[in-house]
Amino acid sequence: MPSRRVIIDTDPGIDDALAILFAFLCRQFEIDAITSVFGNVPVDLAALNALRLVELAGQPGVPVYLGAAEPLVQRRLYFAPTVHGQDGFGNVKWPPPAQQPAPGYAAVELARRALEAPRQVSVLALGPLTNIALAMRLEPRFVGAVKEIIYMGGIVLGHGNVSAVATANVLNDPEAAKVVFGAGAPFTMVGQDVTRWVRITPKRRERMRAAGTKVTEFLYQITGFYANANLMERIPGFPVHDLLVMAYALRPELFETKRLPVDVDTESSLTRGMTVADFRPFTDKPANVTVCMKADADGILDWFERVVTTAE
């Protein structure tokens, strides 16, 4: 199977770690670079955590770039230590990575790499969309050059996780999300109304650890904190939100999707950060987003388990 060429834009984060390690270990992606953004943790820590994952996967040649440290407009910096730990990886006290971030800036690299290989590079977006919005502003040709953006964030049916109607990846920078949703690039949204139902149970977590690899032990250690943080949802197990972006990129047949007009509210104090989908059959708004509506949870999780437990 030919490799899918991608840049991963991320704010690791425990679910980011599961997704990124899967992306390396499944051997079906050609990962040009990783770009870091604020979100679950501050941007400098996001970059260091990405470097830890690069080293754990044995892929030191993949560069990691520092990106946006704050939103485009409103300086709202609410990180997620109660979900991911102060260090983003469950407070396990991992040693620092041997490498440092590569020279350069995330938004510039996103634009440069897309323009150097038009319609070949997809962006897998796992955090706030600030870097991608900046790339669009810095280089308007980026929108036409990027092959696709696949994004974990937002909801169209159900409740948010940081407000009644908004998810963290959107609410951390609604203005950036509005720019990217409306830019016209091929855009797929994998929202938390889908991802929250794809969950690793305690039984599966223990079974993966039994494989006895350095990757499965790392995942076991970081997900203990995350599992406890997700008990408030009162749903068995913990969600693997960002993993679904990788799954969709390779196997979209595991998902049900719908083309919809979707916009982002940046005005209301009550619904700021809401991703508003227009389901009306008679709407005159053009569909701009491929929205994931359902996912094959067992298919995705069984695939993930096979990859991480058999990787050398």
C-alpha positions in Angstrom: 0.0 0.0 0.0 1.5 3.4 -0.9 2.3 5.7 2.0 0.1 8.7 2.8 2.2 11.8 3.0 1.3 14.0 6.0 2.2 16.7 8.4 0.9 16.2 12.0 -0.2 19.4 13.8 -0.5 18.6 17.4 -0.5 19.5 21.1 0.5 16.3 22.9 -1.5 15.3 25.1 -2.2 11.7 25.9 -4.7 11.0 23.1 -2.3 12.8 20.7 0.4 10.4 21.8 -1.7 7.3 21.0 -2.5 8.8 17.6 1.1 9.8 16.7 2.6 6.5 17.8 0.0 4.6 15.7 0.9 6.9 12.8 4.6 5.9 13.1 4.1 2.3 13.8 1.5 1.4 11.2 4.1 2.2 8.5 1.4 3.6 6.2 2.3 7.3 6.6 5.2 9.3 5.2 5.4 11.9 8.0 7.1 15.0 6.6 7.1 16.9 9.9 5.3 17.4 13.2 4.2 21.0 14.1 3.4 21.9 17.7 0.7 24.2 18.9 -0.6 25.3 22.3 -3.6 23.4 23.6 -3.5 20.5 26.0 -0.1 22.0 27.2 2.0 25.1 26.4 3.6 25.0 22.9 7.1 24.5 24.1 6.1 21.4 26.1 4.0 20.2 23.2 7.1 20.3 21.0 9.2 18.4 23.6 6.5 15.8 24.0 6.4 15.4 20.2 10.1 14.8 20.2 9.7 12.2 22.9 7.3 10.3 20.6 9.6 10.7 17.6 12.4 9.1 19.7 10.2 6.3 21.1 9.1 5.4 17.6 12.7 5.3 16.4 12.2 8.1 13.8 14.7 10.8 14.7 14.7 12.1 11.2 11.2 13.6 11.5 11.6 17.3 12.4 9.4 18.9 15.1 8.7 22.6 14.7 7.5 25.1 17.3 4.2 26.8 16.4 1.7 29.2 17.9 1.9 29.8 21.6 -1.5 31.6 21.9 -4.7 32.2 19.9 -5.0 34.6 17.0 -7.2 37.1 18.8 -8.3 36.5 22.3 -5.6 35.4 24.7 -7.3 32.4 26.3 -4.8 30.0 27.6 -6.6 27.2 29.4 -4.5 24.1 29.3 -5.7 20.6 30.5 -3.5 19.4 33.4 -6.5 17.7 35.0 -6.9 15.5 31.9 -3.3 15.1 30.7 -1.2 16.0 33.7 1.1 18.9 34.1 3.6 17.4 31.7 0.9 16.3 29.2 1.9 12.7 29.6 0.2 11.7 32.9 2.8 13.1 35.3 5.0 10.0 34.8 8.2 12.1 34.7 9.6 10.9 31.4 13.3 11.9 30.7 13.7 14.9 28.3 14.3 14.1 24.6 17.8 14.1 23.2 16.8 16.3 20.3 15.6 19.9 20.1 12.9 21.4 17.9 14.1 22.1 14.4 14.9 25.7 13.3 11.9 27.3 11.7 8.3 28.1 12.5 5.3 25.8 12.2 3.0 28.0 10.0 5.9 28.7 7.6 6.8 25.0 7.3 3.2 24.0 6.7 2.9 26.5 3.8 6.4 25.8 2.4 6.0 22.0 2.4 2.5 22.1 0.9 3.7 24.5 -1.9 6.7 22.3 -2.7 4.5 19.3 -3.3 1.1 20.6 -4.4 -1.9 18.3 -3.6 0.4 15.7 -2.1 0.6 16.6 1.6 -2.3 16.2 4.0 -2.4 17.9 7.4 -3.6 15.8 10.3 -4.8 18.4 12.8 -5.0 17.3 16.4 -5.1 20.6 18.3 -6.3 24.2 17.9 -6.2 25.3 14.3 -4.0 28.3 14.9 -0.9 27.2 13.0 -3.0 26.2 10.0 -4.9 29.6 10.0 -1.6 31.4 10.2 -0.3 29.4 7.2 -3.4 30.4 5.2 -2.8 34.1 6.1 1.0 33.9 5.5 0.6 32.1 2.1 -2.8 32.3 0.4 -1.7 29.6 -2.0 -1.6 27.1 0.9 -5.3 26.5 0.6 -5.0 25.3 -3.0 -1.8 23.4 -2.4 -2.7 21.3 0.6 -4.2 17.9 -0.3 -6.6 17.7 2.7 -7.0 18.8 6.3 -8.4 16.2 8.7 -9.3 17.7 12.0 -10.2 16.3 15.4 -12.5 18.9 17.0 -16.0 20.3 17.2 -19.4 18.6 17.5 -22.5 18.7 15.4 -24.8 16.5 17.6 -24.4 16.4 21.3 -22.6 18.3 24.0 -19.1 19.9 24.2 -16.4 19.0 26.7 -15.3 22.4 27.8 -18.6 24.2 27.5 -22.1 23.1 26.8 -21.6 23.4 23.0 -17.9 23.6 22.4 -14.8 21.4 22.4 -11.4 22.4 23.6 -9.7 22.3 20.1 -12.2 24.9 18.8 -12.8 27.0 21.9 -9.0 27.4 22.4 -9.0 29.5 19.2 -12.5 30.0 17.6 -11.2 32.7 15.2 -8.6 30.3 13.8 -11.2 27.6 13.4 -13.5 30.0 11.6 -10.7 30.9 9.2 -9.9 27.2 8.4 -13.5 26.0 8.2 -14.3 28.7 5.7 -11.1 28.7 3.6 -12.2 26.3 1.0 -9.5 23.6 1.4 -10.7 20.0 1.5 -11.7 19.6 5.1 -12.9 16.7 7.2 -14.1 17.1 10.8 -13.9 14.2 13.2 -15.9 15.6 16.1 -16.1 14.5 19.7 -19.7 13.5 19.2 -18.1 10.6 17.3 -14.7 10.2 19.0 -16.1 10.0 22.6 -17.7 6.6 21.8 -14.4 5.0 20.6 -12.9 4.0 24.0 -10.2 1.7 25.3 -11.6 -0.4 28.1 -9.6 -1.5 31.2 -9.5 -5.0 29.7 -8.0 -3.9 26.4 -5.6 -1.6 28.2 -4.3 -4.5 30.3 -4.1 -6.8 27.2 -2.0 -4.3 25.3 0.4 -4.0 28.2 0.9 -7.7 28.2 2.6 -7.5 24.8 5.6 -6.3 26.8 7.0 -3.7 24.4 8.5 -0.3 25.3 5.6 1.3 23.4 2.8 -0.7 25.1 4.4 0.0 28.5 4.6 3.7 27.7 1.0 3.8 26.7 0.0 1.9 29.8 1.8 4.4 32.0 0.4 7.6 30.4 -3.2 6.3 30.1 -3.6 5.6 33.8 -4.0 9.3 34.6 -6.1 9.8 31.5 -8.4 7.0 32.4 -9.1 8.4 35.8 -9.7 11.9 34.4 -12.4 10.4 32.1 -14.4 8.7 34.8 -16.5 11.9 35.0 -18.1 11.0 31.7 -19.6 7.8 33.2 -18.9 5.9 30.1 -16.7 2.7 30.4 -13.1 3.2 29.3 -11.4 6.3 28.0 -11.7 8.0 24.5 -8.9 7.9 21.9 -10.1 11.1 20.2 -7.1 12.0 18.0 -6.5 8.4 16.8 -9.7 8.7 14.7 -7.9 11.3 12.5 -5.3 8.7 11.6 -7.9 6.0 11.1 -10.0 8.2 8.7 -6.9 9.2 6.7 -6.2 5.5 5.9 -9.5 3.8 6.1 -12.4 6.2 5.6 -14.7 3.2 5.0 -14.7 2.8 8.8 -16.7 6.0 9.1 -20.1 7.3 8.0 -19.9 10.9 6.8 -22.1 13.7 5.6 -21.3 16.8 3.6 -22.6 19.8 5.5 -22.3 23.6 5.8 -20.5 24.2 9.0 -19.5 27.5 10.6 -17.9 28.5 13.9 -19.4 31.0 16.4 -16.9 33.6 17.5 -19.4 36.2 18.8 -21.7 34.9 21.5 -20.5 34.6 25.1 -23.0 31.6 25.4 -22.1 29.6 22.3 -18.6 30.8 21.4 -16.6 28.0 19.8 -19.7 26.1 18.7 -19.4 24.3 15.4 -22.8 25.0 13.8 -23.9 22.5 11.1 -26.9 23.3 8.9 -28.8 20.0 8.4 -31.8 21.7 6.6 -32.4 19.9 3.3 -33.5 23.3 1.8 -30.5 25.3 3.0 -28.8 27.5 0.4 -25.5 27.4 2.2 -22.8 25.4 0.3 -21.5 22.3 2.1 -17.9 23.1 3.1 -17.1 20.2 5.5 -17.1 16.4 5.3 -18.5 15.6 8.8 -18.0 12.2 10.4 -21.3 11.1 11.9 -20.4 7.6 13.1 -17.3 5.4 13.4 -16.7 1.6 13.7 -15.3 1.6 17.2 -14.3 -2.1 17.3 -12.7 -1.9 13.9 -10.6 1.1 14.8 -9.5 -0.2 18.3 -8.7 -3.7 17.1 -6.6 -2.2 14.3 -4.8 0.1 16.9 -4.2 -2.8 19.2 -2.7 -5.0 16.4 -0.3 -2.2 15.4 1.0 -1.2 18.8 1.4 -4.8 20.1 3.2 -6.2 17.1 5.5 -3.3 16.2 9.2 -4.0 16.7 
